């Protein structure tokens, strides 16, 4: 997969998004509630919309969180 440049996307928000996605995946595996992570992911997605790579935004809009996490791990 070809990774787009980050342009002006704040790296701290991308790190926070990756952490929220990883935490959500862990909580899903353990059967715990993921509402907090979903809210956090939505907020970060909105904040990143003008500057994030288009493919990442595509995954987030489609709720393809596994793909979004894989994308972030390649950065």
C-alpha contacts under 8 A as a table, 3 or more apart, distances in Angstrom:
res1	aa1	res2	aa2	distance
3	X	71	X	7.62
3	X	74	X	7.31
3	X	75	X	7.10
4	X	53	X	5.90
4	X	54	X	7.99
4	X	55	X	7.95
5	X	53	X	6.91
6	X	9	X	5.57
6	X	51	X	7.64
6	X	52	X	6.35
6	X	53	X	6.15
7	X	51	X	6.61
7	X	52	X	7.32
7	X	53	X	7.77
8	X	51	X	5.46
8	X	52	X	7.39
9	X	13	X	7.71
9	X	14	X	7.50
9	X	48	X	6.39
9	X	51	X	4.72
9	X	52	X	5.06
9	X	53	X	7.95
10	X	13	X	5.51
10	X	14	X	6.60
10	X	48	X	7.75
11	X	14	X	4.98
11	X	15	X	6.11
12	X	15	X	5.03
12	X	16	X	6.14
13	X	16	X	4.92
13	X	17	X	6.02
13	X	44	X	6.69
13	X	48	X	7.43
14	X	17	X	4.97
14	X	18	X	6.12
14	X	72	X	7.55
15	X	18	X	5.10
15	X	19	X	6.17
16	X	19	X	5.05
16	X	20	X	6.14
16	X	44	X	7.88
17	X	20	X	5.07
17	X	21	X	6.15
17	X	40	X	7.84
17	X	41	X	6.16
17	X	44	X	6.37
17	X	45	X	7.89
18	X	21	X	5.11
18	X	22	X	6.10
18	X	69	X	6.17
18	X	72	X	6.43
18	X	73	X	7.85
19	X	22	X	5.11
19	X	23	X	6.02
20	X	23	X	5.13
20	X	24	X	6.03
20	X	37	X	5.59
20	X	40	X	6.87
20	X	41	X	6.45
21	X	24	X	5.05
21	X	25	X	6.22
21	X	37	X	7.21
21	X	41	X	7.28
21	X	65	X	6.86
21	X	69	X	6.30
22	X	25	X	5.18
22	X	26	X	6.28
22	X	69	X	7.30
23	X	26	X	5.13
23	X	27	X	6.13
23	X	37	X	7.30
24	X	27	X	5.04
24	X	28	X	6.11
24	X	34	X	5.80
24	X	37	X	5.76
24	X	38	X	7.64
25	X	28	X	5.09
25	X	29	X	6.34
26	X	29	X	5.18
26	X	30	X	6.40
27	X	30	X	5.07
27	X	31	X	5.97
27	X	32	X	4.92
27	X	33	X	6.72
27	X	34	X	6.43
28	X	31	X	5.03
28	X	32	X	6.00
28	X	33	X	7.45
28	X	34	X	7.01
29	X	32	X	7.76
33	X	36	X	7.79
34	X	37	X	5.37
34	X	38	X	6.23
35	X	38	X	5.07
35	X	39	X	6.21
36	X	39	X	5.27
36	X	40	X	6.21
37	X	40	X	4.94
37	X	41	X	5.99
38	X	41	X	5.08
38	X	42	X	6.18
39	X	42	X	5.14
39	X	43	X	6.27
40	X	43	X	5.20
40	X	44	X	6.15
41	X	44	X	5.19
41	X	45	X	5.91
42	X	45	X	5.07
42	X	46	X	6.27
43	X	46	X	5.28
43	X	47	X	6.29
44	X	47	X	5.00
44	X	48	X	6.06
45	X	48	X	5.15
45	X	49	X	6.01
45	X	57	X	7.24
45	X	60	X	6.97
46	X	49	X	5.21
47	X	50	X	7.54
48	X	51	X	5.63
48	X	52	X	5.35
49	X	52	X	5.78
49	X	57	X	6.77
52	X	56	X	6.89
52	X	57	X	6.74
53	X	56	X	5.46
53	X	57	X	6.53
54	X	57	X	5.09
54	X	58	X	6.10
55	X	58	X	4.93
55	X	59	X	6.35
56	X	59	X	5.21
56	X	60	X	6.28
56	X	68	X	5.74
56	X	71	X	6.76
56	X	72	X	7.85
57	X	60	X	5.04
57	X	61	X	6.00
58	X	61	X	5.21
58	X	62	X	6.25
59	X	62	X	5.23
59	X	63	X	6.08
59	X	64	X	4.86
59	X	65	X	6.63
59	X	67	X	6.38
59	X	68	X	5.39
60	X	63	X	4.93
60	X	64	X	5.94
60	X	65	X	6.36
60	X	68	X	6.40
61	X	64	X	7.63
64	X	67	X	5.49
64	X	68	X	6.23
65	X	68	X	4.86
65	X	69	X	6.05
66	X	69	X	5.19
66	X	70	X	6.25
67	X	70	X	5.01
67	X	71	X	6.09
68	X	71	X	5.05
68	X	72	X	6.26
69	X	72	X	5.09
69	X	73	X	6.18
70	X	73	X	5.10
70	X	74	X	6.56
71	X	74	X	5.36
71	X	75	X	6.95
72	X	75	X	5.37
